Amino acid sequence: MWFILYYVVAITVLILHFTGFLARNNLEWLVFVLAVTVFPAVLYL
């Protein structure tokens, strides 16, 4: 359940990033937050 929610949030943030919405609203830090949350999983695998 949490994985599905995480993927939905991640895909939404990526779509907003590529459409320029995050840059216009100074929310680009959300992309970095997602990257930091993925990093431990990459190390674990």
Contact map, one row per residue, 1 for C-alpha under 8 A:
111110000000000000000000000000000000000000000
111111000000000000000000000000000000000000000
111111100000000000000000000000000000000000000
111111110000000000000000000000000000000000000
111111111000000000000000000000000000000000000
011111111100000000000000000000000000000000000
001111111110000000000000000000000000000000000
000111111111000000000000000000000000000000000
000011111111100000000000000000000000000000000
000001111111110000000000000000000100000000000
000000111111111000000000000000000000000000000
000000011111111100000000000000000000000000000
000000001111111110000000000001100000000000000
000000000111111111000000000000100000000000000
000000000011111111100000000000000000000000000
000000000001111111111100000000000000000000000
000000000000111111111110000100100000000000000
000000000000011111111000000000000000000000000
000000000000001111111000000000000000000000000
000000000000000111111111000000000000000000000
000000000000000111111111100000000000000000000
000000000000000110011111111100000000000000000
000000000000000010011111111100000000000000000
000000000000000000011111111000000000000000000
000000000000000000001111111000000000000000000
000000000000000000000111111110000000000000000
000000000000000000000111111111000000000000000
000000000000000010000110011111110000000000000
000000000000000000000000011111111000000000000
000000000000100000000000001111111100000000000
000000000000110010000000000111111110000000000
000000000000000000000000000111111111000000000
000000000000000000000000000011111111100000000
000000000100000000000000000001111111110000000
000000000000000000000000000000111111111000000
000000000000000000000000000000011111111100000
000000000000000000000000000000001111111110000
000000000000000000000000000000000111111111000
000000000000000000000000000000000011111111100
000000000000000000000000000000000001111111110
000000000000000000000000000000000000111111111
000000000000000000000000000000000000011111111
000000000000000000000000000000000000001111111
000000000000000000000000000000000000000111111
000000000000000000000000000000000000000011111
